[in-house]
Amino acid sequence: MTLIQEKTLASKVRGDFPILNEKVNGKPLVYLDNAATSQKPLAVINAWRDYYEKYNANVHRGAHTLSAKATDAYEGARDKVAAFVNAASRQEIVYTRNATEAINLVAYSWGLSNLQAGDEIILSVMEHHSNLVPWQMIAQRTGAVLKFVELTETNEFDLEQFKTLISHKTKLVSTVHVSNTLGCISPVKEICEIAHSFGARVLIDACQSVPHMIVDVQAIDCDWLVASGHKMCAPTGIGFLYGKLDLLREMPPFFGGGEMIADVFLEYSTYADLPHKFEAGTPAIGEAIALGAAIDYLSNIGMDKIHACEAELNAYMFQQLRQIPEIKIYGPQPDSNGEGRAALAAFTAGEIHPQDLSTMLDQEGVAIRSGHHCTQALHRYLNVSSTARASLYFYNTREEIDVFVKALKETIDFFAGIMG
């Protein structure tokens, strides 16, 4: 009896990503920096190029054929985003340059209009700078007070402490869904339930969850959710804000100019309906169309399959890293199936600086990240200046993890010899 082993997901899709055939320093590229940005499949690259080669025109404003085609593709991509996160209406999806802009949109539109001195904003100590700095700026302007949820012993969102922080003074809870440093998965549905019981709004930073798992905004019941296209196989320069329809209708425009208007007079203007009220100026048309192509690509694979593939790789990576005594990984441990946390590992290796680790691994073609990963406050909380981070996606393989771990061991041995 002959058994035919089913192809792994990576073996099925790697041919779609031209960059994975590149060599770095004469070695095959092992790309483990997916939490910073993902690679792009040909379907996305071709969608972007086709727009510029075949129907480049501005959207919404022209009656000619190219403009109509561009508008259909641009707005069709919005429908894809809405379906991908299960928004109740396409009008609940606002295109932005990235998640940072989406958070700032909420901060300056809703925050300045609704927050007053003494109101409280609850964040966590593990927030990305993009979900920390805007609220610091808004708090300074409004007199609102920032409060922070700390971590459990396993480096996860402390839900019990959150329950002690929230009160009827709380007007906003803004927190990360999946930490880009700790890999922990916050209990966002429970957070929303608790916050709403106190009348507070909730914003979810989903940059590290939307590319890797099924995210359903209606099931979570968040008020806003943000994500960046470049972490989910789309180009840079495009992201989106999801917001509940009634809430978006109440919010004033963030930018003024063309496209977001209904009528303009010399003394005043009226504004367009959603979502265009928040989309001033000529948008990133090709990038939005390519975002739609990326969503098609991920959906055709199936987010459940992507998550399962990453969990399996995660279990293997942690199994291998645990065998290196010098390695300390931050965040919770995955279970035996790789579940319970994201497929990334932020770590230190004794006294070796993470930048040196990253540089040495690059010589072997292995791309990892080093630094504070835009979570400098979290690193201070953890009492560590910086970490190295390896982050996986569905096109990675066990063999690449083996190359990474071998290069990591050799680097540690090299520095051990130097340090005596």
C-alpha positions in Angstrom: 0.0 0.0 0.0 1.4 3.3 -1.0 0.7 6.4 1.1 0.7 9.7 -0.7 1.5 12.5 1.7 -0.6 15.7 1.2 1.4 18.7 0.3 2.0 21.3 3.0 0.4 24.6 2.5 3.8 26.2 2.1 4.7 23.9 -0.7 1.5 24.8 -2.5 1.9 28.6 -2.2 5.6 29.3 -2.2 5.7 29.5 -6.0 3.2 32.5 -5.8 5.8 34.6 -4.0 8.7 35.5 -6.3 10.8 37.0 -3.5 11.1 33.7 -1.7 13.4 32.5 -4.5 15.9 35.4 -3.8 19.3 34.8 -2.2 20.8 37.0 0.5 24.5 37.0 1.0 24.7 34.0 -1.3 22.2 32.0 0.8 18.6 31.2 0.1 16.3 33.8 1.8 14.6 32.7 5.0 12.1 35.4 5.6 11.0 35.5 9.3 10.0 39.1 9.6 6.4 38.8 8.7 5.1 40.7 11.8 6.8 43.8 10.3 5.5 43.2 6.8 4.4 40.2 4.7 5.6 39.3 1.3 3.3 39.8 -1.7 2.0 37.0 -4.1 1.9 37.4 -7.8 -1.8 37.8 -7.8 -1.5 41.0 -5.8 1.5 42.3 -7.7 -0.4 41.7 -11.0 -3.6 43.4 -9.8 -1.6 46.5 -8.8 0.3 46.5 -12.2 -2.9 45.8 -14.2 -4.5 48.9 -12.8 -1.6 51.1 -13.9 -1.1 49.4 -17.2 -4.7 48.9 -18.3 -7.2 51.3 -16.6 -5.3 53.9 -14.7 -7.8 56.7 -14.0 -9.2 58.6 -11.0 -12.2 57.1 -9.3 -15.7 58.5 -8.7 -15.2 61.6 -10.8 -15.3 60.5 -14.4 -17.9 59.2 -16.8 -15.4 57.7 -19.2 -14.7 53.9 -19.4 -11.4 53.9 -17.5 -12.7 55.9 -14.6 -15.7 53.6 -14.3 -13.6 50.5 -14.4 -11.2 51.9 -11.8 -14.2 52.9 -9.6 -15.7 49.5 -9.8 -12.4 47.8 -8.8 -11.7 50.3 -6.0 -15.2 50.0 -4.5 -15.3 46.3 -5.2 -12.2 46.0 -3.0 -14.1 47.7 -0.2 -16.8 45.1 -0.4 -14.2 42.4 -0.1 -12.8 44.1 3.1 -16.2 44.3 4.5 -16.9 40.7 3.9 -13.5 39.6 5.2 -14.1 41.1 8.7 -17.9 40.6 8.5 -18.9 44.2 8.7 -22.6 44.8 8.6 -22.3 47.4 5.8 -19.7 48.3 3.2 -20.2 51.9 4.5 -18.5 50.8 7.7 -15.1 50.4 5.9 -13.0 53.5 5.5 -9.7 53.3 3.5 -6.7 54.7 5.2 -3.0 54.7 4.5 -2.4 52.3 7.3 -3.6 51.3 10.8 -1.7 54.3 12.3 -3.8 56.7 10.3 -6.9 54.8 11.1 -6.2 55.2 14.9 -5.4 58.8 14.5 -8.7 59.3 12.6 -10.6 58.0 15.5 -8.5 59.9 18.0 -8.9 63.3 16.4 -12.4 62.9 15.0 -14.1 61.1 17.9 -11.6 61.8 20.7 -11.5 65.5 20.4 -15.3 65.7 20.0 -16.1 63.4 23.0 -13.4 63.4 25.6 -13.2 66.0 28.4 -11.0 66.6 31.4 -11.3 63.7 33.9 -12.6 61.2 31.3 -10.5 58.0 31.3 -8.9 56.1 28.4 -7.8 52.5 29.1 -4.9 51.1 27.1 -2.5 48.2 27.9 1.2 48.3 28.6 1.9 46.3 25.4 0.4 48.7 22.9 2.2 49.5 19.6 3.3 53.1 19.5 0.5 53.7 17.0 -2.1 52.9 19.6 -0.3 54.8 22.4 1.1 58.1 21.1 -2.2 59.4 19.5 -4.0 58.8 22.8 -1.2 60.5 24.7 -1.6 63.6 22.4 -5.4 63.5 22.8 -5.1 63.3 26.6 -2.8 66.3 26.7 -5.3 68.3 24.6 -8.5 67.3 26.4 -7.4 66.6 30.0 -8.4 62.9 29.7 -6.5 60.5 31.9 -4.7 57.4 30.6 -4.8 54.2 32.6 -3.0 51.0 31.7 -3.8 47.3 32.0 -0.7 45.3 33.0 0.3 41.8 32.2 -0.4 38.4 33.9 2.5 36.2 35.0 2.3 34.6 31.6 2.7 38.0 29.8 -0.9 38.3 28.7 -3.6 40.9 29.0 -4.7 41.0 32.7 -8.5 40.8 32.4 -9.0 40.8 36.1 -7.0 43.9 36.6 -8.9 45.5 33.7 -12.1 44.9 35.6 -10.7 46.9 38.5 -9.6 49.8 36.3 -12.8 50.4 34.3 -15.5 52.6 35.7 -18.2 55.0 34.5 -15.4 57.5 34.0 -14.0 55.3 31.2 -14.9 56.6 27.8 -12.6 54.5 25.7 -10.8 51.2 25.8 -8.2 50.8 23.0 -6.2 47.7 22.9 -4.2 45.3 20.7 -5.8 42.1 19.6 -2.5 40.2 19.1 0.7 41.6 20.5 3.4 42.0 17.9 6.0 41.4 20.7 4.5 39.0 23.1 2.3 37.1 20.6 -0.5 36.9 23.2 -4.1 37.0 22.1 -6.2 39.5 24.1 -9.8 38.4 25.0 -11.3 41.2 22.9 -14.9 39.9 23.0 -14.9 39.9 26.8 -13.2 43.3 26.8 -15.9 44.7 24.6 -18.7 43.2 26.8 -17.2 44.7 30.0 -16.5 48.1 28.4 -20.0 48.4 26.9 -21.5 47.6 30.3 -19.9 50.9 31.5 -20.9 52.8 28.4 -17.3 52.9 27.0 -16.3 52.6 23.4 -13.7 50.0 22.2 -11.1 50.2 19.5 -9.2 47.1 18.5 -5.8 47.2 16.9 -6.0 44.1 14.7 -2.8 44.4 12.6 -1.5 41.1 13.9 -4.8 39.2 13.9 -6.6 40.0 10.6 -3.7 38.4 8.5 -3.6 35.3 10.6 -7.0 34.2 11.8 -10.7 34.7 11.2 -11.7 38.1 12.6 -15.5 38.9 12.9 -16.2 42.4 14.0 -19.8 41.7 14.7 -19.0 38.7 16.9 -16.4 40.8 18.8 -18.8 43.7 18.9 -16.0 46.3 18.8 -16.8 49.9 18.0 -13.8 50.3 15.7 -11.1 48.0 14.4 -8.0 48.9 12.4 -5.6 46.9 10.2 -2.8 47.4 7.7 -2.8 45.9 4.2 1.0 45.4 4.1 0.9 42.7 6.8 -1.7 40.7 4.9 -0.1 40.3 1.5 -1.2 43.7 0.2 1.0 46.6 -0.7 2.2 49.3 1.7 0.2 52.6 1.9 -3.2 51.0 2.3 -5.1 50.0 5.4 -8.6 50.3 6.7 -10.8 51.4 9.6 -13.9 49.5 10.5 -16.5 51.5 12.5 -20.1 50.9 13.5 -22.2 52.8 11.1 -24.1 55.0 13.6 -20.9 55.9 15.3 -19.1 56.9 12.1 -22.1 59.0 11.1 -21.7 61.0 14.3 -18.0 61.6 13.9 -16.8 64.8 12.1 -14.4 64.5 9.1 -10.8 64.0 9.9 -9.4 65.7 6.7 -11.0 68.3 4.5 -10.8 68.7 0.7 -12.0 67.0 -2.4 -14.0 63.8 -2.5 -15.3 64.1 1.1 -17.7 66.8 0.3 -21.3 67.0 -0.8 -21.6 70.7 -1.6 -19.0 73.5 -1.3 -19.8 77.2 -0.9 -17.3 80.0 -0.2 -18.4 80.2 3.4 -19.1 76.5 4.3 -19.4 73.0 3.0 -21.6 69.9 3.5 -20.1 66.5 3.7 -20.5 63.3 1.7 -22.1 60.2 3.1 -20.0 57.3 4.5 -17.4 56.2 3.9 -16.3 59.0 1.7 -16.7 61.6 4.5 -13.4 60.3 5.8 -11.6 59.8 2.5 -10.4 63.3 1.4 -8.4 63.6 -1.8 -7.3 61.2 -4.5 -6.9 57.8 -2.7 -4.3 55.0 -3.1 -6.4 53.4 -5.9 -3.9 50.8 -7.1 -3.1 49.8 -3.5 -6.8 49.5 -2.6 -7.4 47.3 -5.6 -4.4 45.2 -4.7 -5.7 44.9 -1.1 -8.9 43.4 -2.6 -6.7 41.0 -4.5 -4.8 40.0 -1.3 -8.1 39.3 0.4 -9.2 37.2 -2.5 -5.9 35.3 -2.3 -6.2 34.7 1.5 -9.8 33.8 1.2 -9.2 31.3 -1.5 -6.7 29.5 0.7 -9.0 29.8 3.7 -8.2 31.7 6.9 -8.8 28.5 8.9 -6.2 26.7 6.9 -3.7 29.6 7.3 -4.2 29.6 11.1 -3.8 25.9 11.3 -0.6 26.0 9.2 0.9 28.7 11.4 -0.1 26.9 14.6 1.8 23.8 13.4 4.8 25.8 12.5 4.6 27.7 15.8 4.7 24.5 17.8 7.8 23.3 15.9 9.6 26.7 16.2 9.0 26.8 20.0 10.0 23.2 20.4 13.3 23.9 18.7 14.0 27.2 20.5 13.4 25.6 23.9 16.4 23.4 23.2 18.7 26.4 23.3 19.4 27.2 27.0 20.5 30.8 26.3 17.2 31.7 24.7 14.5 33.6 26.7 11.2 34.0 24.9 8.7 36.7 26.0 5.0 36.1 26.1 2.9 32.9 26.8 3.9 29.5 25.7 1.9 27.8 23.0 0.2 24.5 23.7 1.4 21.3 22.1 -0.5 22.1 18.9 1.0 25.6 18.7 -2.3 27.3 19.7 -2.8 30.0 22.4 -0.5 32.6 20.9 0.6 34.0 17.6 3.3 32.4 15.5 6.1 34.7 16.5 8.8 34.6 19.1 10.5 37.7 20.6 13.5 36.6 22.5 16.9 37.4 24.0 20.1 35.3 24.0 22.0 36.1 27.2 24.3 39.1 26.9 24.3 39.1 23.0 22.7 42.2 21.7 19.6 41.5 19.5 21.1 43.7 16.8 24.2 41.5 16.7 22.0 38.4 16.5 20.0 39.9 13.6 23.2 40.9 11.7 24.8 37.6 12.1 21.7 35.7 11.0 21.4 37.9 8.0 24.8 36.6 6.8 23.1 33.2 6.6 20.2 34.6 4.6 17.8 34.6 7.7 15.8 37.8 8.1 14.5 38.5 11.6 13.8 41.7 13.4 15.7 43.3 16.3 14.9 46.3 18.5 11.8 47.4 20.5 9.3 46.6 17.6 7.5 49.9 18.3 6.7 48.7 21.8 9.3 50.6 23.7 7.1 51.1 26.7 6.5 47.4 26.9 10.2 46.7 26.7 10.7 49.1 29.6 7.9 47.3 31.5 9.7 44.0 30.8 13.0 45.5 31.9 14.7 44.6 28.6 16.1 47.2 26.1 15.4 45.2 23.0 14.6 41.8 21.7 15.1 39.7 18.5 11.9 38.5 16.8 11.2 35.7 14.4 7.7 35.8 13.0 6.1 33.2 10.7 3.5 33.2 7.9 1.8 30.4 6.0 4.5 30.3 3.3 7.2 29.5 5.8 8.4 25.9 6.3 9.9 23.6 8.9 13.1 23.5 6.9 13.4 27.3 7.2 12.9 27.1 10.9 15.8 24.5 11.0 18.0 26.9 9.1 17.1 29.7 11.5 17.7 27.6 14.6 21.0 26.3 13.3 22.2 29.8 12.4 21.0 31.0 15.9 23.0 28.3 17.7 26.1 29.0 15.7 25.8 32.7 16.4 25.4 32.0 20.1 28.5 29.7 20.1 30.5 32.4 18.2 29.8 35.0 20.8 30.4 32.6 23.6 33.9 32.1 22.2 34.5 35.9 22.0 33.1 36.6 25.5 35.2 33.9 27.0 
